[in-house]
């Protein structure tokens, strides 16, 4: 699974930046095509849903998805053998 932000739906409220317990979002710095500064994924490899959802078969956190008033945050399936970085924390 891979986390994505749909910039066509995002209004730049940055609630996801505030609530994410893993710190994977940061405030954006550039205007998108609609003139909105949308948040960006800083370290998406820290997201437990992205790393472990296939293993456990259920949502583990999803706070960013629940808090987003515009439903602009979602997870998509990755292509087979798509390279991705995984961060292990101790």
DRENKE-977141 format. One record per residue (C-alpha): residue in three letters; z, x, y. Coordinates in pm, whole numbers, plus 50000, padded with zeros to 5 digits. Example, Ala and Ser with C-alpha at 12.3 -4.5 7.8 and 13.67 -1.06 7.14 Angstrom:
! DRENKE-977141
ALA507805123049550 SER507145136749894 
//
This chain:
! DRENKE-977141
UNK500005000050000 UNK499285010850353 UNK500734997750677 UNK498294986950950 UNK498604972951301 UNK495914947851400 UNK495304957651762 UNK493334925851823 UNK496534905751768 UNK499134929751910 UNK500424922652261 UNK502344955252298 UNK505874941252291 UNK507104971752092 UNK509664951551894 UNK508524970151583 UNK509435003051751 UNK512944990251817 UNK513734975051477 UNK512194998951224 UNK515035016351038 UNK512685044450928 UNK511245052751270 UNK507605049951168 UNK506415034451495 UNK506285049251844 UNK505175034752172 UNK501485039352237 UNK500055058652528 UNK496465046252551 UNK495015012452644 UNK493084994452372 UNK489944973552428 UNK492074944352558 UNK493964965952808 UNK497174966152606 UNK499194996452504 UNK499824989252137 UNK502365009051933 UNK501055035251693 UNK502155046451350 UNK504015079051397 UNK505105086351040 UNK503905058050813 UNK504675078350501 UNK508365070550557 UNK507825033050503 UNK509545022250181 UNK507144993250133 UNK504155016350148 UNK505725040649903 UNK507545018149659 UNK506074983149666 UNK503704990049375 UNK506605004049174 UNK509024975149234 UNK506484947549293 UNK508304932849592 UNK508954938349961 UNK511794962550023 UNK512204960950400 UNK509514942850598 UNK511584940950917 UNK508604950551134 UNK506454923750972 UNK509144897251020 UNK509934906051383 UNK506304907651504 UNK505694875951706 UNK501914879251673 UNK501744887651301 UNK499894919551385 UNK501594941151119 UNK500584939450756 UNK500104960050444 UNK496754965450278 UNK495874980149941 UNK494715015849948 UNK491495026349787 UNK491905043449449 UNK492615080349490 UNK492805077449868 UNK494765108049984 UNK498025100450156 UNK501115119550251 UNK504465110650098 UNK507695122150257 UNK510725127150036 UNK514115124250204 UNK517395137850074 
//
